[in-house]
Amino acid sequence: MRFVLTRHAQIEIMRRRIPENLVDKIVNAPGQVVKEHGDIVCHQSIISGEGKTYLIRVMINPTTDPAQIVTAYRTSKIGKYWRTP
């Protein structure tokens, strides 16, 4: 998927110390895609590191060309966001 990072997303990814190559990997090969509010969809994957397991969530507006990454964050609350079929 072609995408651009919004200025807000660039700042938040740096502040939250999420490697940009990890964001790219999750956008192009997510563990799961979840519909959020409005046009926003979330590409998310479970990642292990630093002795913990996290969920990395990348919020994307796919209706623009190229798609815009709005923000990304890491959470330990996997059960809250991970959807089971």
C-alpha positions as CSV (number, residue, x, y, z in Angstrom):
1,M,0.0,0.0,0.0
2,R,1.3,3.4,-0.9
3,F,1.1,5.8,2.1
4,V,2.3,9.0,3.6
5,L,2.8,9.9,7.2
6,T,1.0,13.0,8.4
7,R,3.1,15.5,10.4
8,H,1.2,14.4,13.5
9,A,2.0,10.7,12.8
10,Q,5.7,11.5,12.3
11,I,5.9,13.3,15.6
12,E,4.0,10.5,17.5
13,I,6.0,7.7,16.0
14,M,9.2,9.4,17.0
15,R,7.9,10.3,20.5
16,R,6.7,6.7,21.0
17,R,9.9,5.2,19.7
18,I,8.1,3.0,17.1
19,P,10.5,2.2,14.3
20,E,9.3,3.5,10.9
21,N,10.2,0.2,9.2
22,L,7.9,-1.6,11.7
23,V,5.0,0.8,10.8
24,D,5.7,0.0,7.1
25,K,5.6,-3.7,7.9
26,I,2.3,-3.5,9.8
27,V,0.7,-1.4,7.1
28,N,1.6,-3.8,4.3
29,A,1.2,-7.1,6.2
30,P,-1.1,-6.5,9.2
31,G,-2.1,-9.2,11.6
32,Q,-5.6,-7.7,11.5
33,V,-7.5,-4.8,9.9
34,V,-10.2,-3.2,12.1
35,K,-12.7,-0.6,11.0
36,E,-12.5,2.5,13.3
37,H,-14.5,5.7,13.2
38,G,-15.3,7.5,9.9
39,D,-13.0,6.6,7.1
40,I,-10.2,5.4,9.5
41,V,-9.1,1.8,9.6
42,C,-6.6,0.3,11.9
43,H,-3.9,-2.1,10.8
44,Q,-2.6,-3.9,13.8
45,S,-0.2,-6.6,14.8
46,I,1.0,-8.3,18.0
47,I,4.7,-7.8,18.5
48,S,7.0,-9.3,21.2
49,G,10.0,-7.3,22.4
50,E,11.7,-6.0,25.5
51,G,10.4,-9.0,27.4
52,K,6.7,-8.0,26.8
53,T,4.1,-8.5,24.1
54,Y,2.5,-5.4,22.6
55,L,-0.1,-4.5,20.1
56,I,1.0,-1.9,17.6
57,R,-1.9,-0.1,16.1
58,V,-1.5,2.1,12.9
59,M,-4.5,4.3,12.1
60,I,-4.9,4.9,8.3
61,N,-7.2,7.0,6.2
62,P,-7.3,4.8,3.0
63,T,-9.7,7.2,1.1
64,T,-6.9,9.6,0.2
65,D,-4.3,9.0,-2.5
66,P,-1.8,8.0,-1.3
67,A,-3.3,6.7,2.0
68,Q,-2.5,8.8,5.1
69,I,-1.2,7.3,8.3
70,V,-2.8,9.5,10.9
71,T,-1.1,8.0,14.0
72,A,0.4,4.9,15.5
73,Y,0.8,3.6,19.0
74,R,1.8,0.6,21.1
75,T,-0.5,-0.8,23.8
76,S,-0.3,-3.8,26.2
77,K,-4.1,-4.0,26.2
78,I,-4.3,-6.6,23.4
79,G,-7.6,-8.0,24.6
80,K,-9.3,-4.6,24.3
81,Y,-8.5,-4.1,20.6
82,W,-7.8,-7.5,19.1
83,R,-11.0,-8.8,17.4
84,T,-11.7,-12.5,17.5
85,P,-13.9,-14.0,14.8
